[in-house]
Amino acid sequence: MATIAPEQLSVFERKQIERAIGKRKRYKYVRPTVRVVPEGLLVESPCCSRRIDPAGGTVDIALLQHLHSGEWRLYRKDHSTAEWKLHSLHKRLVDLLEPLKDDRERIFWQ
């Protein structure tokens, strides 16, 4: 499926994502960022646990893609293989943001 160019996302959608990750339940003391990359919108954050990056550098948290069909894809990073793995597909952005905020299983905020 083709994705919408990330730079075409509205300011409202980007702010909605930023507000949602600000309400997350894990690692509230770091400041994640959302930036446009060729594949979509990348959420990255300073490494909190140092399990992923012992030096405490910036790590990938999630990749969001908006499809031409109107649906959204949410990817998680498999840091052991450095690959993005599809986590879920959602009809609405607000629904995609819930697993990213809650993350009880620590698959995003590791």
GROMACS elastic network, one bead per residue, 0.5 to 0.9 nm:
[ bonds ]
;  ai    aj funct       b0    kb
    1    67     6  0.67800   500
    1    68     6  0.76086   500
    1    69     6  0.81729   500
    2    66     6  0.87748   500
    2    67     6  0.59129   500
    2    68     6  0.60795   500
    2    69     6  0.83679   500
    3     6     6  0.82784   500
    3    39     6  0.83168   500
    3    40     6  0.79692   500
    3    65     6  0.64581   500
    3    66     6  0.56047   500
    3    68     6  0.55902   500
    3    69     6  0.85136   500
    4     7     6  0.83997   500
    4     8     6  0.68978   500
    4     9     6  0.77253   500
    4    40     6  0.81095   500
    4    65     6  0.75491   500
    4    66     6  0.56177   500
    4    67     6  0.55950   500
    4    68     6  0.57456   500
    5     8     6  0.54675   500
    5     9     6  0.73768   500
    5    38     6  0.76670   500
    5    39     6  0.81974   500
    5    40     6  0.70517   500
    5    65     6  0.88228   500
    5    66     6  0.81520   500
    6     9     6  0.55568   500
    6    36     6  0.59685   500
    6    37     6  0.71970   500
    6    38     6  0.71997   500
    6    39     6  0.76294   500
    6    40     6  0.50457   500
    6    41     6  0.63294   500
    6    65     6  0.76996   500
    6    66     6  0.77784   500
    7    10     6  0.81125   500
    7    36     6  0.67459   500
    7    37     6  0.87938   500
    7    40     6  0.85336   500
    9    12     6  0.81881   500
    9    13     6  0.64327   500
    9    14     6  0.71151   500
    9    66     6  0.82964   500
   10    13     6  0.52269   500
   10    14     6  0.65361   500
   10    15     6  0.87057   500
   11    14     6  0.51785   500
   11    15     6  0.61315   500
   11    16     6  0.84921   500
   12    15     6  0.51538   500
   12    16     6  0.60290   500
   12    17     6  0.86956   500
   13    17     6  0.63240   500
   13    18     6  0.87150   500
   13    93     6  0.79720   500
   14    17     6  0.51725   500
   14    18     6  0.62798   500
   14    19     6  0.86800   500
   14    34     6  0.77822   500
   14    35     6  0.89796   500
   14    41     6  0.86713   500
   15    19     6  0.60280   500
   15    20     6  0.84490   500
   16    19     6  0.52089   500
   16    20     6  0.61464   500
   16    21     6  0.87900   500
   16    93     6  0.85631   500
   16    94     6  0.81409   500
   16    97     6  0.89647   500
   17    20     6  0.51032   500
   17    21     6  0.63177   500
   17    22     6  0.85728   500
   17    34     6  0.77864   500
   17    93     6  0.83144   500
   17    94     6  0.85174   500
   17    97     6  0.71172   500
   18    21     6  0.54131   500
   18    22     6  0.62461   500
   18    23     6  0.89339   500
   18    32     6  0.85099   500
   18    33     6  0.75116   500
   18    34     6  0.67320   500
   18    43     6  0.89854   500
   19    22     6  0.50168   500
   19    23     6  0.65932   500
   20    23     6  0.51936   500
   20    24     6  0.67225   500
   20    94     6  0.86378   500
   20    97     6  0.64760   500
   20    98     6  0.80637   500
   20   100     6  0.81806   500
   20   101     6  0.64741   500
   21    24     6  0.51173   500
   21    25     6  0.88475   500
   21    32     6  0.75752   500
   21    33     6  0.88618   500
   21    43     6  0.86867   500
   21    97     6  0.78386   500
   21   100     6  0.71419   500
   21   101     6  0.58278   500
   22    25     6  0.88917   500
   22    28     6  0.75816   500
   22    31     6  0.81173   500
   22    32     6  0.80922   500
   22   101     6  0.81884   500
   23    28     6  0.80498   500
   23   101     6  0.63722   500
   23   102     6  0.87988   500
   24    27     6  0.78224   500
   24    28     6  0.68203   500
   24    98     6  0.88598   500
   24   100     6  0.72159   500
   24   102     6  0.60296   500
   24   103     6  0.80849   500
   25    28     6  0.66607   500
   25   101     6  0.61313   500
   25   102     6  0.56898   500
   25   103     6  0.73976   500
   25   104     6  0.83392   500
   26    29     6  0.86916   500
   26   101     6  0.78597   500
   26   102     6  0.76731   500
   26   103     6  0.74507   500
   26   104     6  0.84440   500
   26   106     6  0.80998   500
   26   109     6  0.63629   500
   26   110     6  0.86414   500
   27    30     6  0.61185   500
   27    31     6  0.89040   500
   27    48     6  0.67763   500
   27    49     6  0.89016   500
   27   109     6  0.72162   500
   27   110     6  0.88879   500
   28    31     6  0.77065   500
   29    48     6  0.87963   500
   30    45     6  0.69671   500
   30    46     6  0.64746   500
   30    47     6  0.83954   500
   30    48     6  0.74514   500
   31    44     6  0.89024   500
   31    45     6  0.63359   500
   31    46     6  0.72100   500
   32    43     6  0.66856   500
   32    44     6  0.54673   500
   32    46     6  0.68908   500
   32    58     6  0.89925   500
   32    61     6  0.86817   500
   33    42     6  0.79655   500
   33    43     6  0.56716   500
   33    44     6  0.54911   500
   33    45     6  0.62924   500
   34    41     6  0.64705   500
   34    42     6  0.55284   500
   34    44     6  0.66154   500
   34    45     6  0.89838   500
   35    40     6  0.85592   500
   35    41     6  0.56545   500
   35    42     6  0.53459   500
   35    43     6  0.67267   500
   35    44     6  0.81971   500
   36    39     6  0.81391   500
   36    40     6  0.61098   500
   36    42     6  0.62873   500
   37    40     6  0.54008   500
   37    41     6  0.59004   500
   37    42     6  0.64608   500
   38    41     6  0.81763   500
   39    42     6  0.82860   500
   39    63     6  0.79018   500
   39    64     6  0.83153   500
   39    65     6  0.71537   500
   40    63     6  0.65455   500
   40    64     6  0.56886   500
   40    66     6  0.74210   500
   41    62     6  0.82588   500
   41    63     6  0.56476   500
   41    64     6  0.50857   500
   41    65     6  0.65400   500
   41    66     6  0.89230   500
   42    60     6  0.72405   500
   42    61     6  0.75673   500
   42    62     6  0.59869   500
   42    64     6  0.65406   500
   43    59     6  0.88150   500
   43    60     6  0.62782   500
   43    61     6  0.53544   500
   43    62     6  0.50970   500
   43    63     6  0.62514   500
   43    64     6  0.80831   500
   44    47     6  0.89345   500
   44    58     6  0.65624   500
   44    59     6  0.55268   500
   44    61     6  0.50502   500
   44    62     6  0.70580   500
   44    63     6  0.89267   500
   45    48     6  0.81864   500
   45    57     6  0.83818   500
   45    58     6  0.53116   500
   45    59     6  0.55324   500
   45    60     6  0.66317   500
   45    61     6  0.67631   500
   45   109     6  0.88528   500
   46    56     6  0.65349   500
   46    57     6  0.56028   500
   46    59     6  0.60899   500
   46    60     6  0.88700   500
   47    50     6  0.57775   500
   47    51     6  0.81324   500
   47    52     6  0.69965   500
   47    53     6  0.62951   500
   47    54     6  0.82320   500
   47    55     6  0.83111   500
   47    57     6  0.55752   500
   47    58     6  0.55255   500
   47    59     6  0.57571   500
   47    60     6  0.89214   500
   47   110     6  0.82858   500
   48    51     6  0.81284   500
   48    52     6  0.86083   500
   48    53     6  0.86869   500
   48    56     6  0.68819   500
   48    57     6  0.88917   500
   48   109     6  0.84802   500
   48   110     6  0.76539   500
   49    52     6  0.72419   500
   49    53     6  0.81346   500
   49    54     6  0.82159   500
   49    56     6  0.80019   500
   49   110     6  0.68995   500
   50    55     6  0.68134   500
   50    56     6  0.55562   500
   50    57     6  0.84359   500
   50   110     6  0.89359   500
   51    54     6  0.60464   500
   51    56     6  0.88684   500
   51   110     6  0.76979   500
   52    55     6  0.89800   500
   52    56     6  0.82736   500
   52    59     6  0.75404   500
   52    79     6  0.68408   500
   52    80     6  0.85186   500
   52   110     6  0.74589   500
   53    56     6  0.53481   500
   53    57     6  0.60781   500
   53    58     6  0.79063   500
   53    59     6  0.73780   500
   54    57     6  0.78018   500
   56    59     6  0.85984   500
   59    79     6  0.89282   500
   60    63     6  0.80696   500
   60    76     6  0.84151   500
   60    77     6  0.65462   500
   60    79     6  0.85046   500
   60   108     6  0.85417   500
   61    75     6  0.87551   500
   61    76     6  0.65494   500
   61    77     6  0.63608   500
   61   100     6  0.89232   500
   61   107     6  0.86603   500
   61   108     6  0.52240   500
   61   109     6  0.62908   500
   61   110     6  0.81584   500
   62    74     6  0.69555   500
   62    75     6  0.55751   500
   62    77     6  0.63853   500
   62    84     6  0.83175   500
   62   100     6  0.79047   500
   62   108     6  0.63878   500
   62   109     6  0.88657   500
   63    73     6  0.80716   500
   63    74     6  0.59699   500
   63    75     6  0.50178   500
   63    76     6  0.66427   500
   63    77     6  0.80061   500
   63    84     6  0.77335   500
   64    72     6  0.69841   500
   64    73     6  0.57135   500
   64    75     6  0.64146   500
   64    96     6  0.86399   500
   65    71     6  0.84715   500
   65    72     6  0.55904   500
   65    73     6  0.50525   500
   65    74     6  0.67084   500
   65    75     6  0.83824   500
   66    69     6  0.82902   500
   66    70     6  0.66187   500
   66    71     6  0.60539   500
   66    73     6  0.64943   500
   66    93     6  0.85936   500
   67    70     6  0.53689   500
   67    71     6  0.53114   500
   67    72     6  0.59165   500
   67    73     6  0.75550   500
   68    71     6  0.73073   500
   69    72     6  0.87121   500
   70    91     6  0.67216   500
   70    92     6  0.78955   500
   71    89     6  0.68848   500
   71    90     6  0.55749   500
   71    92     6  0.64962   500
   71    93     6  0.80103   500
   72    88     6  0.84020   500
   72    89     6  0.56904   500
   72    90     6  0.50710   500
   72    91     6  0.61686   500
   72    92     6  0.67105   500
   72    93     6  0.64089   500
   72    96     6  0.70128   500
   73    86     6  0.72578   500
   73    87     6  0.76769   500
   73    88     6  0.59784   500
   73    90     6  0.64113   500
   73    91     6  0.89783   500
   73    96     6  0.76016   500
   74    85     6  0.86684   500
   74    86     6  0.62201   500
   74    87     6  0.55345   500
   74    88     6  0.53331   500
   74    89     6  0.63330   500
   74    90     6  0.80310   500
   74    96     6  0.66375   500
   74    97     6  0.86192   500
   74   100     6  0.86460   500
   75    84     6  0.59137   500
   75    85     6  0.53390   500
   75    88     6  0.70460   500
   75   108     6  0.88617   500
   76    83     6  0.85244   500
   76    84     6  0.56873   500
   76    85     6  0.53730   500
   76    86     6  0.64495   500
   76    87     6  0.60203   500
   76   107     6  0.68458   500
   76   108     6  0.58540   500
   77    80     6  0.87495   500
   77    81     6  0.86242   500
   77    82     6  0.67463   500
   77    83     6  0.58992   500
   77    85     6  0.61430   500
   77    86     6  0.88366   500
   77   107     6  0.80896   500
   77   108     6  0.71630   500
   78    81     6  0.57460   500
   78    82     6  0.55977   500
   78    83     6  0.53503   500
   78    84     6  0.60642   500
   78    85     6  0.66322   500
   78   107     6  0.86224   500
   79    83     6  0.68530   500
   79    84     6  0.85746   500
   80    83     6  0.80412   500
   81    84     6  0.87424   500
   86    89     6  0.81181   500
   88    96     6  0.76659   500
   89    96     6  0.74153   500
   90    93     6  0.69708   500
   90    94     6  0.87275   500
   90    95     6  0.62887   500
   90    96     6  0.56836   500
   91    94     6  0.88777   500
   91    95     6  0.74378   500
   91    96     6  0.81259   500
   92    95     6  0.54219   500
   92    96     6  0.66366   500
   93    96     6  0.50647   500
   93    97     6  0.63688   500
   94    97     6  0.52887   500
   94    98     6  0.68864   500
   95    98     6  0.56018   500
   95    99     6  0.79578   500
   96    99     6  0.65525   500
   96   100     6  0.72620   500
   97   100     6  0.51460   500
   97   101     6  0.61775   500
   97   102     6  0.86606   500
   98   101     6  0.51909   500
   98   102     6  0.60392   500
   98   103     6  0.81988   500
   99   102     6  0.51642   500
   99   103     6  0.53860   500
   99   104     6  0.83091   500
   99   108     6  0.87584   500
  100   103     6  0.56740   500
  100   107     6  0.88975   500
  100   108     6  0.67258   500
  100   109     6  0.82181   500
  102   105     6  0.87358   500
  102   106     6  0.88378   500
  103   106     6  0.52287   500
  103   107     6  0.65735   500
  103   108     6  0.66053   500
  103   109     6  0.70365   500
  104   107     6  0.80558   500
  105   108     6  0.83168   500
  105   109     6  0.88640   500
  105   110     6  0.89899   500
  106   109     6  0.52334   500
  106   110     6  0.52820   500
  107   110     6  0.61608   500
